Amino acid sequence: MTSILIAFDSTQQAIRTEMLLEFADIEIDTRPTPKEITAGCALSIEFPEQDLSTAATIIKQEKVEIRGLFRKVENGYREIDMTTEV
């Protein structure tokens, strides 16, 4: 199963998003931000791709500040364009 990673610029936004996604019953994994993703925060949240639409809606509605959404691919991560792919 493919997973999605949310990278952040601040730990505060990561913790806030963790609570929001847990409240929405999305299974998440808080983990270190991969070195190939440049972000201001060492924490990232990973979740199943099947929950992408719900997670994106929460991020938009709650005005969560994120560095970006990334899809795990064979050789790393590819950024997701929230305006076209979600």
Backbone as XML, in Angstrom:
<?xml version="1.0"?>
<chain id="A" units="angstrom">
  <residue number="1" name="MET">
    <atom name="N" x="0.838" y="-1.184" z="0.000"/>
    <atom name="CA" x="0.000" y="0.000" z="0.000"/>
    <atom name="C" x="0.882" y="1.247" z="0.000"/>
  </residue>
  <residue number="2" name="THR">
    <atom name="N" x="0.528" y="2.201" z="-0.805"/>
    <atom name="CA" x="1.282" y="3.444" z="-0.891"/>
    <atom name="C" x="0.944" y="4.349" z="0.291"/>
  </residue>
  <residue number="3" name="SER">
    <atom name="N" x="1.939" y="5.079" z="0.735"/>
    <atom name="CA" x="1.697" y="6.003" z="1.837"/>
    <atom name="C" x="2.007" y="7.425" z="1.407"/>
  </residue>
  <residue number="4" name="ILE">
    <atom name="N" x="1.432" y="8.346" z="2.157"/>
    <atom name="CA" x="1.620" y="9.778" z="1.945"/>
    <atom name="C" x="2.332" y="10.336" z="3.165"/>
  </residue>
  <residue number="5" name="LEU">
    <atom name="N" x="3.221" y="11.285" z="2.937"/>
    <atom name="CA" x="3.963" y="11.913" z="4.016"/>
    <atom name="C" x="3.649" y="13.406" z="4.010"/>
  </residue>
  <residue number="6" name="ILE">
    <atom name="N" x="3.384" y="13.960" z="5.182"/>
    <atom name="CA" x="3.208" y="15.408" z="5.323"/>
    <atom name="C" x="4.460" y="15.936" z="6.008"/>
  </residue>
  <residue number="7" name="ALA">
    <atom name="N" x="5.109" y="16.906" z="5.379"/>
    <atom name="CA" x="6.277" y="17.557" z="5.972"/>
    <atom name="C" x="5.864" y="18.953" z="6.437"/>
  </residue>
  <residue number="8" name="PHE">
    <atom name="N" x="6.510" y="19.416" z="7.488"/>
    <atom name="CA" x="6.135" y="20.681" z="8.127"/>
    <atom name="C" x="7.332" y="21.610" z="8.277"/>
  </residue>
  <residue number="9" name="ASP">
    <atom name="N" x="7.015" y="22.888" z="8.491"/>
    <atom name="CA" x="8.053" y="23.861" z="8.799"/>
    <atom name="C" x="8.168" y="24.101" z="10.298"/>
  </residue>
  <residue number="10" name="SER">
    <atom name="N" x="7.165" y="23.647" z="11.063"/>
    <atom name="CA" x="7.222" y="23.849" z="12.512"/>
    <atom name="C" x="6.676" y="22.627" z="13.247"/>
  </residue>
  <residue number="11" name="THR">
    <atom name="N" x="7.275" y="22.357" z="14.384"/>
    <atom name="CA" x="6.832" y="21.249" z="15.226"/>
    <atom name="C" x="5.404" y="21.489" z="15.712"/>
  </residue>
  <residue number="12" name="GLN">
    <atom name="N" x="5.066" y="22.736" z="15.982"/>
    <atom name="CA" x="3.713" y="23.078" z="16.450"/>
    <atom name="C" x="2.659" y="22.626" z="15.432"/>
  </residue>
  <residue number="13" name="GLN">
    <atom name="N" x="2.899" y="22.872" z="14.146"/>
    <atom name="CA" x="1.942" y="22.465" z="13.120"/>
    <atom name="C" x="1.889" y="20.938" z="12.992"/>
  </residue>
  <residue number="14" name="ALA">
    <atom name="N" x="3.024" y="20.275" z="13.179"/>
    <atom name="CA" x="3.049" y="18.811" z="13.118"/>
    <atom name="C" x="2.201" y="18.210" z="14.234"/>
  </residue>
  <residue number="15" name="ILE">
    <atom name="N" x="2.356" y="18.719" z="15.447"/>
    <atom name="CA" x="1.595" y="18.211" z="16.589"/>
    <atom name="C" x="0.115" y="18.514" z="16.420"/>
  </residue>
  <residue number="16" name="ARG">
    <atom name="N" x="-0.204" y="19.699" z="15.934"/>
    <atom name="CA" x="-1.602" y="20.071" z="15.692"/>
    <atom name="C" x="-2.233" y="19.136" z="14.659"/>
  </residue>
  <residue number="17" name="THR">
    <atom name="N" x="-1.509" y="18.875" z="13.579"/>
    <atom name="CA" x="-2.015" y="18.000" z="12.523"/>
    <atom name="C" x="-2.170" y="16.573" z="13.031"/>
  </residue>
  <residue number="18" name="GLU">
    <atom name="N" x="-1.247" y="16.133" z="13.843"/>
    <atom name="CA" x="-1.341" y="14.797" z="14.434"/>
    <atom name="C" x="-2.667" y="14.656" z="15.187"/>
  </residue>
  <residue number="19" name="MET">
    <atom name="N" x="-3.006" y="15.639" z="15.993"/>
    <atom name="CA" x="-4.266" y="15.591" z="16.754"/>
    <atom name="C" x="-5.481" y="15.627" z="15.827"/>
  </residue>
  <residue number="20" name="LEU">
    <atom name="N" x="-5.446" y="16.474" z="14.807"/>
    <atom name="CA" x="-6.576" y="16.585" z="13.875"/>
    <atom name="C" x="-6.820" y="15.287" z="13.114"/>
  </residue>
  <residue number="21" name="LEU">
    <atom name="N" x="-5.747" y="14.668" z="12.637"/>
    <atom name="CA" x="-5.892" y="13.432" z="11.872"/>
    <atom name="C" x="-6.314" y="12.265" z="12.756"/>
  </residue>
  <residue number="22" name="GLU">
    <atom name="N" x="-5.797" y="12.216" z="13.972"/>
    <atom name="CA" x="-6.227" y="11.174" z="14.905"/>
    <atom name="C" x="-7.709" y="11.325" z="15.236"/>
  </residue>
  <residue number="23" name="PHE">
    <atom name="N" x="-8.160" y="12.551" z="15.415"/>
    <atom name="CA" x="-9.568" y="12.819" z="15.694"/>
    <atom name="C" x="-10.452" y="12.348" z="14.540"/>
  </residue>
  <residue number="24" name="ALA">
    <atom name="N" x="-9.916" y="12.414" z="13.319"/>
    <atom name="CA" x="-10.655" y="11.967" z="12.127"/>
    <atom name="C" x="-10.491" y="10.464" z="11.889"/>
  </residue>
  <residue number="25" name="ASP">
    <atom name="N" x="-9.886" y="9.755" z="12.836"/>
    <atom name="CA" x="-9.676" y="8.299" z="12.749"/>
    <atom name="C" x="-8.814" y="7.877" z="11.569"/>
  </residue>
  <residue number="26" name="ILE">
    <atom name="N" x="-7.840" y="8.720" z="11.218"/>
    <atom name="CA" x="-6.865" y="8.362" z="10.192"/>
    <atom name="C" x="-5.675" y="7.732" z="10.910"/>
  </residue>
  <residue number="27" name="GLU">
    <atom name="N" x="-5.276" y="6.557" z="10.462"/>
    <atom name="CA" x="-4.142" y="5.874" z="11.065"/>
    <atom name="C" x="-2.863" y="6.572" z="10.611"/>
  </residue>
  <residue number="28" name="ILE">
    <atom name="N" x="-2.123" y="7.111" z="11.559"/>
    <atom name="CA" x="-0.925" y="7.877" z="11.229"/>
    <atom name="C" x="0.300" y="7.286" z="11.910"/>
  </residue>
  <residue number="29" name="ASP">
    <atom name="N" x="1.452" y="7.674" z="11.375"/>
    <atom name="CA" x="2.734" y="7.323" z="11.968"/>
    <atom name="C" x="3.573" y="8.593" z="11.976"/>
  </residue>
  <residue number="30" name="THR">
    <atom name="N" x="3.911" y="9.073" z="13.158"/>
    <atom name="CA" x="4.796" y="10.237" z="13.268"/>
    <atom name="C" x="6.220" y="9.716" z="13.183"/>
  </residue>
  <residue number="31" name="ARG">
    <atom name="N" x="6.995" y="10.316" z="12.275"/>
    <atom name="CA" x="8.343" y="9.806" z="12.039"/>
    <atom name="C" x="9.284" y="10.954" z="11.666"/>
  </residue>
  <residue number="32" name="PRO">
    <atom name="N" x="10.579" y="10.701" z="11.681"/>
    <atom name="CA" x="11.524" y="11.741" z="11.262"/>
    <atom name="C" x="11.322" y="12.094" z="9.781"/>
  </residue>
  <residue number="33" name="THR">
    <atom name="N" x="11.502" y="13.349" z="9.458"/>
    <atom name="CA" x="11.406" y="13.781" z="8.063"/>
    <atom name="C" x="12.585" y="13.196" z="7.290"/>
  </residue>
  <residue number="34" name="PRO">
    <atom name="N" x="12.312" y="12.523" z="6.158"/>
    <atom name="CA" x="13.412" y="11.965" z="5.354"/>
    <atom name="C" x="14.379" y="13.060" z="4.903"/>
  </residue>
  <residue number="35" name="LYS">
    <atom name="N" x="15.646" y="12.715" z="4.828"/>
    <atom name="CA" x="16.666" y="13.726" z="4.503"/>
    <atom name="C" x="16.491" y="14.312" z="3.106"/>
  </residue>
  <residue number="36" name="GLU">
    <atom name="N" x="15.850" y="13.580" z="2.182"/>
    <atom name="CA" x="15.671" y="14.122" z="0.833"/>
    <atom name="C" x="14.560" y="15.164" z="0.743"/>
  </residue>
  <residue number="37" name="ILE">
    <atom name="N" x="13.795" y="15.322" z="1.818"/>
    <atom name="CA" x="12.756" y="16.357" z="1.847"/>
    <atom name="C" x="13.261" y="17.500" z="2.711"/>
  </residue>
  <residue number="38" name="THR">
    <atom name="N" x="13.395" y="18.667" z="2.118"/>
    <atom name="CA" x="13.856" y="19.834" z="2.860"/>
    <atom name="C" x="12.685" y="20.427" z="3.616"/>
  </residue>
  <residue number="39" name="ALA">
    <atom name="N" x="12.794" y="20.450" z="4.930"/>
    <atom name="CA" x="11.724" y="20.991" z="5.767"/>
    <atom name="C" x="12.350" y="21.604" z="7.006"/>
  </residue>
  <residue number="40" name="GLY">
    <atom name="N" x="11.628" y="22.527" z="7.608"/>
    <atom name="CA" x="12.130" y="23.195" z="8.797"/>
    <atom name="C" x="11.870" y="22.424" z="10.070"/>
  </residue>
  <residue number="41" name="CYS">
    <atom name="N" x="11.158" y="21.309" z="9.969"/>
    <atom name="CA" x="10.788" y="20.517" z="11.134"/>
    <atom name="C" x="11.279" y="19.088" z="10.938"/>
  </residue>
  <residue number="42" name="ALA">
    <atom name="N" x="11.764" y="18.495" z="12.006"/>
    <atom name="CA" x="12.292" y="17.133" z="11.928"/>
    <atom name="C" x="11.191" y="16.076" z="11.977"/>
  </residue>
  <residue number="43" name="LEU">
    <atom name="N" x="9.941" y="16.494" z="12.261"/>
    <atom name="CA" x="8.829" y="15.551" z="12.340"/>
    <atom name="C" x="7.980" y="15.576" z="11.077"/>
  </residue>
  <residue number="44" name="SER">
    <atom name="N" x="7.575" y="14.404" z="10.656"/>
    <atom name="CA" x="6.630" y="14.264" z="9.546"/>
    <atom name="C" x="5.557" y="13.281" z="9.966"/>
  </residue>
  <residue number="45" name="ILE">
    <atom name="N" x="4.447" y="13.305" z="9.249"/>
    <atom name="CA" x="3.356" y="12.372" z="9.511"/>
    <atom name="C" x="3.119" y="11.557" z="8.254"/>
  </residue>
  <residue number="46" name="GLU">
    <atom name="N" x="3.070" y="10.237" z="8.433"/>
    <atom name="CA" x="2.811" y="9.341" z="7.318"/>
    <atom name="C" x="1.449" y="8.684" z="7.536"/>
  </residue>
  <residue number="47" name="PHE">
    <atom name="N" x="0.703" y="8.508" z="6.433"/>
    <atom name="CA" x="-0.614" y="7.882" z="6.528"/>
    <atom name="C" x="-0.922" y="7.179" z="5.220"/>
  </residue>
  <residue number="48" name="PRO">
    <atom name="N" x="-1.904" y="6.258" z="5.205"/>
    <atom name="CA" x="-2.240" y="5.535" z="3.977"/>
    <atom name="C" x="-2.812" y="6.465" z="2.903"/>
  </residue>
  <residue number="49" name="GLU">
    <atom name="N" x="-2.440" y="6.192" z="1.657"/>
    <atom name="CA" x="-2.908" y="7.034" z="0.554"/>
    <atom name="C" x="-4.428" y="7.069" z="0.449"/>
  </residue>
  <residue number="50" name="GLN">
    <atom name="N" x="-5.087" y="6.009" z="0.868"/>
    <atom name="CA" x="-6.555" y="5.968" z="0.793"/>
    <atom name="C" x="-7.204" y="7.079" z="1.619"/>
  </residue>
  <residue number="51" name="ASP">
    <atom name="N" x="-6.470" y="7.659" z="2.574"/>
    <atom name="CA" x="-6.998" y="8.739" z="3.408"/>
    <atom name="C" x="-6.568" y="10.124" z="2.929"/>
  </residue>
  <residue number="52" name="LEU">
    <atom name="N" x="-5.968" y="10.202" z="1.738"/>
    <atom name="CA" x="-5.442" y="11.473" z="1.239"/>
    <atom name="C" x="-6.517" y="12.544" z="1.119"/>
  </residue>
  <residue number="53" name="SER">
    <atom name="N" x="-7.651" y="12.214" z="0.555"/>
    <atom name="CA" x="-8.715" y="13.203" z="0.365"/>
    <atom name="C" x="-9.182" y="13.784" z="1.697"/>
  </residue>
  <residue number="54" name="THR">
    <atom name="N" x="-9.399" y="12.917" z="2.679"/>
    <atom name="CA" x="-9.835" y="13.370" z="4.003"/>
    <atom name="C" x="-8.770" y="14.234" z="4.655"/>
  </residue>
  <residue number="55" name="ALA">
    <atom name="N" x="-7.524" y="13.786" z="4.603"/>
    <atom name="CA" x="-6.424" y="14.544" z="5.211"/>
    <atom name="C" x="-6.263" y="15.907" z="4.544"/>
  </residue>
  <residue number="56" name="ALA">
    <atom name="N" x="-6.348" y="15.953" z="3.222"/>
    <atom name="CA" x="-6.213" y="17.220" z="2.498"/>
    <atom name="C" x="-7.341" y="18.177" z="2.864"/>
  </residue>
  <residue number="57" name="THR">
    <atom name="N" x="-8.542" y="17.658" z="3.015"/>
    <atom name="CA" x="-9.684" y="18.495" z="3.410"/>
    <atom name="C" x="-9.442" y="19.094" z="4.789"/>
  </residue>
  <residue number="58" name="ILE">
    <atom name="N" x="-8.965" y="18.272" z="5.718"/>
    <atom name="CA" x="-8.679" y="18.761" z="7.073"/>
    <atom name="C" x="-7.600" y="19.833" z="7.035"/>
  </residue>
  <residue number="59" name="ILE">
    <atom name="N" x="-6.542" y="19.596" z="6.271"/>
    <atom name="CA" x="-5.444" y="20.566" z="6.166"/>
    <atom name="C" x="-5.966" y="21.905" z="5.634"/>
  </residue>
  <residue number="60" name="LYS">
    <atom name="N" x="-6.813" y="21.849" z="4.614"/>
    <atom name="CA" x="-7.356" y="23.081" z="4.029"/>
    <atom name="C" x="-8.326" y="23.772" z="4.981"/>
  </residue>
  <residue number="61" name="GLN">
    <atom name="N" x="-9.273" y="23.023" z="5.549"/>
    <atom name="CA" x="-10.289" y="23.616" z="6.420"/>
    <atom name="C" x="-9.692" y="24.220" z="7.684"/>
  </residue>
  <residue number="62" name="GLU">
    <atom name="N" x="-8.695" y="23.544" z="8.237"/>
    <atom name="CA" x="-8.088" y="23.997" z="9.491"/>
    <atom name="C" x="-6.910" y="24.950" z="9.264"/>
  </residue>
  <residue number="63" name="LYS">
    <atom name="N" x="-6.636" y="25.248" z="7.984"/>
    <atom name="CA" x="-5.548" y="26.161" z="7.612"/>
    <atom name="C" x="-4.215" y="25.753" z="8.259"/>
  </residue>
  <residue number="64" name="VAL">
    <atom name="N" x="-3.920" y="24.452" z="8.147"/>
    <atom name="CA" x="-2.657" y="23.931" z="8.666"/>
    <atom name="C" x="-1.532" y="24.345" z="7.718"/>
  </residue>
  <residue number="65" name="GLU">
    <atom name="N" x="-0.462" y="24.839" z="8.290"/>
    <atom name="CA" x="0.697" y="25.240" z="7.489"/>
    <atom name="C" x="1.612" y="24.035" z="7.324"/>
  </residue>
  <residue number="66" name="ILE">
    <atom name="N" x="1.755" y="23.581" z="6.077"/>
    <atom name="CA" x="2.610" y="22.436" z="5.805"/>
    <atom name="C" x="3.677" y="22.811" z="4.783"/>
  </residue>
  <residue number="67" name="ARG">
    <atom name="N" x="4.765" y="22.053" z="4.765"/>
    <atom name="CA" x="5.797" y="22.209" z="3.737"/>
    <atom name="C" x="5.298" y="21.566" z="2.452"/>
  </residue>
  <residue number="68" name="GLY">
    <atom name="N" x="4.615" y="20.409" z="2.599"/>
    <atom name="CA" x="4.065" y="19.748" z="1.428"/>
    <atom name="C" x="3.616" y="18.337" z="1.738"/>
  </residue>
  <residue number="69" name="LEU">
    <atom name="N" x="2.893" y="17.774" z="0.778"/>
    <atom name="CA" x="2.480" y="16.381" z="0.816"/>
    <atom name="C" x="3.349" y="15.624" z="-0.176"/>
  </residue>
  <residue number="70" name="PHE">
    <atom name="N" x="3.797" y="14.436" z="0.217"/>
    <atom name="CA" x="4.712" y="13.670" z="-0.620"/>
    <atom name="C" x="4.244" y="12.219" z="-0.712"/>
  </residue>
  <residue number="71" name="ARG">
    <atom name="N" x="4.294" y="11.675" z="-1.921"/>
    <atom name="CA" x="3.950" y="10.269" z="-2.152"/>
    <atom name="C" x="5.253" y="9.476" z="-2.197"/>
  </residue>
  <residue number="72" name="LYS">
    <atom name="N" x="5.277" y="8.372" z="-1.477"/>
    <atom name="CA" x="6.465" y="7.520" z="-1.504"/>
    <atom name="C" x="6.512" y="6.810" z="-2.852"/>
  </residue>
  <residue number="73" name="VAL">
    <atom name="N" x="7.630" y="6.951" z="-3.530"/>
    <atom name="CA" x="7.849" y="6.288" z="-4.816"/>
    <atom name="C" x="9.083" y="5.401" z="-4.683"/>
  </residue>
  <residue number="74" name="GLU">
    <atom name="N" x="9.369" y="4.673" z="-5.730"/>
    <atom name="CA" x="10.441" y="3.679" z="-5.698"/>
    <atom name="C" x="11.775" y="4.220" z="-5.185"/>
  </residue>
  <residue number="75" name="ASN">
    <atom name="N" x="12.163" y="5.389" z="-5.626"/>
    <atom name="CA" x="13.487" y="5.918" z="-5.268"/>
    <atom name="C" x="13.419" y="7.162" z="-4.386"/>
  </residue>
  <residue number="76" name="GLY">
    <atom name="N" x="12.386" y="7.300" z="-3.567"/>
    <atom name="CA" x="12.293" y="8.452" z="-2.681"/>
    <atom name="C" x="10.869" y="8.946" z="-2.535"/>
  </residue>
  <residue number="77" name="TYR">
    <atom name="N" x="10.703" y="10.257" z="-2.694"/>
    <atom name="CA" x="9.393" y="10.892" z="-2.521"/>
    <atom name="C" x="9.135" y="11.861" z="-3.655"/>
  </residue>
  <residue number="78" name="ARG">
    <atom name="N" x="7.862" y="11.975" z="-4.057"/>
    <atom name="CA" x="7.456" y="12.934" z="-5.082"/>
    <atom name="C" x="6.375" y="13.815" z="-4.478"/>
  </residue>
  <residue number="79" name="GLU">
    <atom name="N" x="6.544" y="15.132" z="-4.601"/>
    <atom name="CA" x="5.567" y="16.063" z="-4.018"/>
    <atom name="C" x="4.237" y="15.980" z="-4.761"/>
  </residue>
  <residue number="80" name="ILE">
    <atom name="N" x="3.189" y="16.079" z="-3.993"/>
    <atom name="CA" x="1.826" y="16.051" z="-4.524"/>
    <atom name="C" x="1.344" y="17.491" z="-4.641"/>
  </residue>
  <residue number="81" name="ASP">
    <atom name="N" x="0.760" y="17.822" z="-5.777"/>
    <atom name="CA" x="0.166" y="19.140" z="-5.968"/>
    <atom name="C" x="-1.264" y="19.098" z="-5.437"/>
  </residue>
  <residue number="82" name="MET">
    <atom name="N" x="-1.508" y="19.742" z="-4.313"/>
    <atom name="CA" x="-2.835" y="19.682" z="-3.691"/>
    <atom name="C" x="-3.926" y="20.318" z="-4.534"/>
  </residue>
  <residue number="83" name="THR">
    <atom name="N" x="-3.554" y="21.195" z="-5.447"/>
    <atom name="CA" x="-4.577" y="21.854" z="-6.259"/>
    <atom name="C" x="-5.073" y="20.978" z="-7.394"/>
  </residue>
  <residue number="84" name="THR">
    <atom name="N" x="-4.244" y="20.002" z="-7.814"/>
    <atom name="CA" x="-4.664" y="19.154" z="-8.945"/>
    <atom name="C" x="-4.827" y="17.687" z="-8.596"/>
  </residue>
  <residue number="85" name="GLU">
    <atom name="N" x="-4.066" y="17.181" z="-7.612"/>
    <atom name="CA" x="-4.091" y="15.750" z="-7.348"/>
    <atom name="C" x="-5.017" y="15.349" z="-6.207"/>
  </residue>
  <residue number="86" name="VAL">
    <atom name="N" x="-5.528" y="16.313" z="-5.461"/>
    <atom name="CA" x="-6.371" y="15.969" z="-4.313"/>
    <atom name="C" x="-7.790" y="16.367" z="-4.577"/>
  </residue>
</chain>
